[in-house]
Amino acid sequence: MPYDAEIRTFEDYIRAQVTGTRLPGRAVADADVVGEKIVELCRETGIRNVLVVLDLAGRLSAIDAYEMVSSAEQYGWSRDFRLAFVDLNAESLQDVYFTETVAVNRAFSVSVFDNEEEAKNWLLGQDSEPKAR
């Protein structure tokens, strides 16, 4: 079953709250559905800052993390976008950090957080200090 996503536009960023369960063999396709909607909204509004709050059960495999970044490039995710992920599932937080590594290695501006306040501060340039892990 695809993820549920509530996507809202604010003055200087787009926020997506994503809920559901990561299923083996479906994680990339389900993420792509949400990602494509966000890309379309970014293009319509001209907003380049995106905050994605993940409330997803289940783990994310390294292969899925890698493929998510590759497929995002294919459907138009721009290197001009700035993306902050908040993973509310402590079990998968390290998995999403790996997604960040893959994305940053491909010159995307992506950072992962465990809370929304820090993510929003980074996203909007209010916190330029690198995160300690």
N, C-alpha and C positions, 0 to 999 in steps of 0.2 A: 504494500500500500504506500503510495507517495506521501511525502512529508506534508504537514499542514504548515502554511507560512502566512503570517500576518505581516504585511509590508506597509510601512507608513513613511511618508515624506515629511521631513522637517525643513526648516530654512536652509541649513547647511549640511545636512546628512540624510541618508536613507537608513531606516532601521527595519530589519527583518527578524521576527521571532519565529524560529523554526522548531516544530515539535514532531515527534513520531519515534519510529524505531529504525535503526540502521539494520538492514537485512543483507546477508551475504548475497552478492550478485546484483543487488539493487542500489547500493549506496551511491554510486556514481550517477546513475540515471536519475535517482530521486533528487540528488543535489543539483544536477543540471537543470531540472525543471525550475527550481527556485532561482538558480543563478541566471538563467535566461530572462526571467521576469525582472530581476534586479538590473541587469544590463539594459534592458529595454527602458526601464524607468530612468536610469542614469542618462541615457541618450535623450529621452523626452524632456527631462528637467534641467540637464546640464550639471547636476550634482554629481560630484566625484568621490565623496566620502560615504562609506557604507559600513554600518554596524550590523553584524549578524550575531544574534543570540541563539545558540544551539541548546535546545533542551531535548536531546535525542538519546534514547536508550541504545545500548550496545556499543561495541568497539568499532574502530575504523582501522582496517588493515593498511599496511604500508603501501601495498599495490593500489588500493582504492585512493589513498591520499595522493599518490603520484598521478594516477589517472584523472583525478578531479582537477588538478592544475592543468594537465594537458587538454582536457575537454573544455575547460573554461576559456583557454586561448582560442579554441576552435569556434566557440559560439560568440566570441567578441569581447571577452573580458580585457580591458585596456590596462596598460601599464601606467596610465594617467589616474586610475582609480586608486583610492587608499581604502584598505579593508581591515577592519578590526573584528576578530572573532572573539566571542565569549562562549566558552564551553561550560555549561552548568553541570555536566556529568564528570565528576572527578575521575572516574574509571577511564574515560576516553580523552582526557585533557592532554596527556602525553602524545596520543595519536595525532591530535590536531596540531600540536607543536611540530610534529614531523611534516604536516601539510605546510605549515609556515616555512619551514626550512626549504622544502621543494620550491615553493612560490618565490621566496626571496632569492634563491639561487637562479631563478629565471627572471630576475629583475622586477618582480612585482612588489608593491608596497603593502605588506601584510604583516599583522602582528596578532598574537593570540593572548588572551587574558582569562582569568578565572572570575572576574567581576566587571560589571558594566561601567562603573565609574572610571576606573583606570583605562578601560578600553576607549571610552568617549573622550577622555582627556588626551590620550595619544592621538586618536583619530582627528580631533579638531586642533591639534598642535599646541595644546596647553601643557603637555608634558613631553619634552623633547629628550629627557634622560632615557638611556637604554634600560630595559627591564633586566633585573637580576633573576636568574632561575636557579 
